[in-house]
Amino acid sequence: MRASLILVALLAAAPVAADAQVLTPLPEPNIAQGARASDYLRAAQGSIATGRLAEAESSLEMAQTRLLDRSVPMGTTGVPDTSPLIAQISQARQALAAHDLQGCLQLIGSALNAATARGL
Protein backbone atom coordinates (compact mmCIF):
# COMPACT_ATOMS: atom_id res chain seq x y z
CA MET A 1 0.00 0.00 0.00
CA ARG A 2 2.77 2.40 0.98
CA ALA A 3 4.70 1.66 -2.21
CA SER A 4 1.57 2.38 -4.25
CA LEU A 5 1.14 5.76 -2.54
CA ILE A 6 4.75 6.66 -3.24
CA LEU A 7 4.39 5.62 -6.87
CA VAL A 8 1.20 7.69 -7.27
CA ALA A 9 2.92 10.70 -5.68
CA LEU A 10 5.91 10.36 -8.00
CA LEU A 11 3.74 10.01 -11.08
CA ALA A 12 1.66 13.02 -10.08
CA ALA A 13 4.79 15.11 -9.63
CA ALA A 14 6.43 13.94 -12.87
CA PRO A 15 6.35 16.49 -15.69
CA VAL A 16 4.21 15.76 -18.70
CA ALA A 17 6.42 14.86 -21.66
CA ALA A 18 5.06 17.71 -23.77
CA ASP A 19 5.93 20.24 -21.06
CA ALA A 20 9.33 18.80 -20.19
CA GLN A 21 12.38 20.70 -21.35
CA VAL A 22 15.63 18.96 -22.11
CA LEU A 23 18.62 20.81 -20.76
CA THR A 24 21.82 20.32 -22.66
CA PRO A 25 25.16 21.09 -21.07
CA LEU A 26 26.97 24.21 -22.21
CA PRO A 27 30.05 23.65 -24.38
CA GLU A 28 33.20 24.00 -22.36
CA PRO A 29 36.02 26.30 -23.44
CA ASN A 30 39.30 24.71 -24.41
CA ILE A 31 41.26 25.75 -21.31
CA ALA A 32 43.79 23.77 -19.32
CA GLN A 33 42.87 22.28 -15.96
CA GLY A 34 43.58 24.65 -13.08
CA ALA A 35 43.10 27.81 -15.14
CA ARG A 36 42.55 31.12 -13.38
CA ALA A 37 39.42 33.24 -13.48
CA SER A 38 41.17 35.68 -15.81
CA ASP A 39 41.82 32.82 -18.27
CA TYR A 40 38.11 32.05 -18.38
CA LEU A 41 37.26 35.73 -18.82
CA ARG A 42 39.63 35.92 -21.82
CA ALA A 43 38.02 32.78 -23.22
CA ALA A 44 34.58 34.40 -22.83
CA GLN A 45 35.79 37.44 -24.79
CA GLY A 46 37.09 35.22 -27.58
CA SER A 47 33.90 33.17 -27.66
CA ILE A 48 31.74 36.27 -28.00
CA ALA A 49 34.01 37.65 -30.73
CA THR A 50 33.51 34.46 -32.75
CA GLY A 51 29.78 34.10 -32.04
CA ARG A 52 30.03 31.11 -29.71
CA LEU A 53 27.66 32.52 -27.09
CA ALA A 54 26.92 29.27 -25.27
CA GLU A 55 30.65 28.74 -24.81
CA ALA A 56 30.96 32.33 -23.56
CA GLU A 57 28.27 31.62 -20.96
CA SER A 58 30.14 28.53 -19.85
CA SER A 59 33.39 30.50 -19.57
CA LEU A 60 31.70 33.19 -17.46
CA GLU A 61 30.21 30.54 -15.17
CA MET A 62 33.62 28.92 -14.76
CA ALA A 63 35.29 32.27 -14.05
CA GLN A 64 32.72 32.94 -11.36
CA THR A 65 33.22 29.47 -9.90
CA ARG A 66 36.99 30.01 -9.70
CA LEU A 67 36.39 33.22 -7.74
CA LEU A 68 33.99 31.50 -5.35
CA ASP A 69 36.68 29.03 -4.25
CA ARG A 70 37.76 30.77 -1.07
CA SER A 71 38.52 30.29 2.59
CA VAL A 72 35.94 31.60 5.02
CA PRO A 73 35.65 31.56 8.81
CA MET A 74 33.82 28.60 10.30
CA GLY A 75 30.08 29.13 10.39
CA THR A 76 30.00 31.55 7.45
CA THR A 77 30.03 29.09 4.56
CA GLY A 78 26.42 29.94 3.72
CA VAL A 79 27.14 33.66 3.38
CA PRO A 80 27.31 34.62 -0.31
CA ASP A 81 30.38 36.36 -1.68
CA THR A 82 29.47 39.98 -2.40
CA SER A 83 32.72 41.05 -4.05
CA PRO A 84 32.46 43.57 -6.89
CA LEU A 85 34.24 41.14 -9.21
CA ILE A 86 31.59 38.46 -8.69
CA ALA A 87 28.92 41.12 -9.30
CA GLN A 88 30.59 42.24 -12.54
CA ILE A 89 30.62 38.69 -13.88
CA SER A 90 26.96 38.27 -12.89
CA GLN A 91 26.13 41.46 -14.76
CA ALA A 92 28.10 40.22 -17.78
CA ARG A 93 26.10 36.99 -17.72
CA GLN A 94 22.86 38.97 -17.59
CA ALA A 95 23.99 41.16 -20.50
CA LEU A 96 24.88 38.05 -22.49
CA ALA A 97 21.47 36.52 -21.77
CA ALA A 98 19.86 39.76 -23.00
CA HIS A 99 22.04 39.60 -26.17
CA ASP A 100 23.73 42.89 -25.20
CA LEU A 101 27.09 41.75 -26.52
CA GLN A 102 28.76 45.17 -26.37
CA GLY A 103 27.69 45.65 -22.75
CA CYS A 104 28.79 42.12 -21.95
CA LEU A 105 32.23 42.70 -23.46
CA GLN A 106 32.64 45.94 -21.49
CA LEU A 107 31.73 44.17 -18.24
CA ILE A 108 34.09 41.29 -19.04
CA GLY A 109 36.87 43.79 -19.77
CA SER A 110 36.35 45.50 -16.40
CA ALA A 111 36.23 42.16 -14.60
CA LEU A 112 39.35 40.99 -16.45
CA ASN A 113 41.26 44.12 -15.42
CA ALA A 114 40.22 43.63 -11.78
CA ALA A 115 41.01 39.91 -11.81
CA THR A 116 44.42 40.47 -13.43
CA ALA A 117 45.27 43.20 -10.92
CA ARG A 118 44.50 40.75 -8.11
CA GLY A 119 46.43 37.90 -9.74
CA LEU A 120 43.33 35.83 -10.25
C-alpha positions in Angstrom: 0.0 0.0 0.0 2.8 2.4 1.0 4.7 1.7 -2.2 1.6 2.4 -4.2 1.1 5.8 -2.5 4.7 6.7 -3.2 4.4 5.6 -6.9 1.2 7.7 -7.3 2.9 10.7 -5.7 5.9 10.4 -8.0 3.7 10.0 -11.1 1.7 13.0 -10.1 4.8 15.1 -9.6 6.4 13.9 -12.9 6.3 16.5 -15.7 4.2 15.8 -18.7 6.4 14.9 -21.7 5.1 17.7 -23.8 5.9 20.2 -21.1 9.3 18.8 -20.2 12.4 20.7 -21.4 15.6 19.0 -22.1 18.6 20.8 -20.8 21.8 20.3 -22.7 25.2 21.1 -21.1 27.0 24.2 -22.2 30.0 23.6 -24.4 33.2 24.0 -22.4 36.0 26.3 -23.4 39.3 24.7 -24.4 41.3 25.8 -21.3 43.8 23.8 -19.3 42.9 22.3 -16.0 43.6 24.6 -13.1 43.1 27.8 -15.1 42.6 31.1 -13.4 39.4 33.2 -13.5 41.2 35.7 -15.8 41.8 32.8 -18.3 38.1 32.0 -18.4 37.3 35.7 -18.8 39.6 35.9 -21.8 38.0 32.8 -23.2 34.6 34.4 -22.8 35.8 37.4 -24.8 37.1 35.2 -27.6 33.9 33.2 -27.7 31.7 36.3 -28.0 34.0 37.6 -30.7 33.5 34.5 -32.8 29.8 34.1 -32.0 30.0 31.1 -29.7 27.7 32.5 -27.1 26.9 29.3 -25.3 30.7 28.7 -24.8 31.0 32.3 -23.6 28.3 31.6 -21.0 30.1 28.5 -19.8 33.4 30.5 -19.6 31.7 33.2 -17.5 30.2 30.5 -15.2 33.6 28.9 -14.8 35.3 32.3 -14.0 32.7 32.9 -11.4 33.2 29.5 -9.9 37.0 30.0 -9.7 36.4 33.2 -7.7 34.0 31.5 -5.4 36.7 29.0 -4.2 37.8 30.8 -1.1 38.5 30.3 2.6 35.9 31.6 5.0 35.6 31.6 8.8 33.8 28.6 10.3 30.1 29.1 10.4 30.0 31.5 7.5 30.0 29.1 4.6 26.4 29.9 3.7 27.1 33.7 3.4 27.3 34.6 -0.3 30.4 36.4 -1.7 29.5 40.0 -2.4 32.7 41.0 -4.0 32.5 43.6 -6.9 34.2 41.1 -9.2 31.6 38.5 -8.7 28.9 41.1 -9.3 30.6 42.2 -12.5 30.6 38.7 -13.9 27.0 38.3 -12.9 26.1 41.5 -14.8 28.1 40.2 -17.8 26.1 37.0 -17.7 22.9 39.0 -17.6 24.0 41.2 -20.5 24.9 38.0 -22.5 21.5 36.5 -21.8 19.9 39.8 -23.0 22.0 39.6 -26.2 23.7 42.9 -25.2 27.1 41.7 -26.5 28.8 45.2 -26.4 27.7 45.7 -22.8 28.8 42.1 -21.9 32.2 42.7 -23.5 32.6 45.9 -21.5 31.7 44.2 -18.2 34.1 41.3 -19.0 36.9 43.8 -19.8 36.4 45.5 -16.4 36.2 42.2 -14.6 39.3 41.0 -16.4 41.3 44.1 -15.4 40.2 43.6 -11.8 41.0 39.9 -11.8 44.4 40.5 -13.4 45.3 43.2 -10.9 44.5 40.8 -8.1 46.4 37.9 -9.7 43.3 35.8 -10.2 
